[in-house]
Amino acid sequence: MAKVIMIQGTMSGAGKSLLVAGLCRVMKRDGYRVAPFKSQNMALNSFITEEGLEMGRAQVMQAEAAGIAPLVCMNPILLKPTDHTGSQVIVNGQVLGNMSAREYFDYKKSLIPDIKKAFRRLEELADIIVVEGAGSPAEINLRENCIVNMGLAEMIDAPVLIVGDIDRGGVFAQLFGTLMLLQEEEKKRVKGFIINKFRGDKSLLEPGIEILEEKGGIPVTGVIPYMDIDLEDEDSLTERFDRRQKGRIDIAVVKYPRISNFTDFNVFEQMKEVSVRYVTNTVELGSPDMVFLPGSKNTMDDLNWMRQNGLEDAVKKLSEKVPICGICGGYQMMGRQILDAEGVEAGGSMKGMGLLPIATELQQEKVRCQVRGTINRTEGIFEVLSGLDFEGYEIHMGQSVREDSSSGKEEGAFVTGNDKNVYGTYVHGIFDKGAIAQTLVKSLAERKGVVLEHENSMDYRAYKEKQYDKLADILSEYLNMEEIYGILREANLRE
């Protein structure tokens, strides 16, 4: 049986995901087979496994840190918000259906067998499983039928470390208040506190730590400094949307209300002299060197949002002089028509942006697959990508057909229009491998007439590996790993 330890937080954004990833890398380097687990994740950034199953990208990131392939059993339940009160419910990598918050609250208890089965499968593969909670266990209004925090800890008999974010202030109240709101049996599971995102002189914290440990009866197992780590964060909490500074090569990404899989652009963020700005209106859009229309969880509503706030017209006008590329939902928007006869989204049909010679029909069955190949012969500024190897994954509701193709199907990784400035693809992650992103940026610079001081050559995957090691180095220094391994050795909380 695998040993288990669980990271819960005082709030969303306390640092659970990164701590799980860091512990996975620390334990991997210590010679253990380690795997991450999160029973239920709510996110719009998702990934497709080799088996064609969908899971949250946070667990993919953690699996990378652990040095293993991502498996859907690491995240058996994924909720993808469709509006303010409902989500698409994905169980074991496949769509179960759409539910309102109330419907899902009443239904989720029936998913316990799926959670247990996924966890048992993971136990067969790992020596240690590092489990991530969601939000906070102190959300006492959600305690009933809990399947992700203390309810899950009870289910899998896990000891718990609670992490608090000192950068937001009030960390002692966060940690002690969370503990006090737990039921007595739940309190017994809490074996340590972690203070995260600390800046300053740790000695100034000592009096507070002593009082916290005295009142709570639980040790502080680490004070983690504010870390400059460049890894994927939870999509609902990311700070990258706030970036406004322009680089010599300026890339704008339209941030519509249901933006998804914006991890497609992370590779560009690592390049010196390149900026990636997420824009929500025409003023923010300005005059970039390239525009991306990213994925969307609700293509029709997000296109209508662009239509109403003027971004559609602004992007179409920009396409006369700068390249526009749509990925997945953004690609569907750029076509001539979107048909939703099956009511996958809003139902009915709507006119697309008319930038690409395609028509899209939304369908109930979701396309989920990994893809790899060679980029097809492409014209315009993307011509330099022709012949490069790519890999990625597709995840979309619906099919798009070319109106000017004898086969009626999309041909190749990228689809281009009559205007050689416009491109579309269904492939997420297409810019991550090899020199594709670097080659595109170089082409943008040549078109703009600027000479970049940096080659921007990088292996994005190797870059992430260095970030995982950097994270593990910090945790090894500032966490009491001897105490954490002791908690694992003694983890058998049921009497």
Secondary structure, DSSP 4 states (H G I P E B T S, - for coil): --EEEEEEESSTTSSHHHHHHHHHHHHHHTT--EEEE-SEEE-S-EEE-TTS-EEEHHHHHHHHHHTS---GGGSSEEEEESSSSEEEEEETTEEEEEEEHHHHHHHGGGGHHHHHHHHHHHHTT-SEEEEE--S-TT-GGG-TT-SSSHHHHHHHT--EEEEEEGGGS-HHHHHHHHHHTS-HHHHTTEEEEEEEEE-S-GGGTHHHHHHHHHHH---EEEEEEP--------TTT-SGGG-----SEEEEEE--TTEE-GGGGHHHHTSTTEEEEEESSHHHH-S-SEEEE-EESSHHHHHHHHHHHTHHHHHHHHTTTS-EEEETHHHHHTSSEEEETT-SSS-EEEE--SSSSEEEEEEEEEEEEEEEEEPPP--GGGGGGTT-EEEEEEEEEEEEEETT-SS-S--SS-EE-SSTTEEEE--BTTTTSTTHHHHHHHHHHHHHT---SS-----HHHHHHHHHHHHHHHHHHHB-HHHHHHHHHT-----
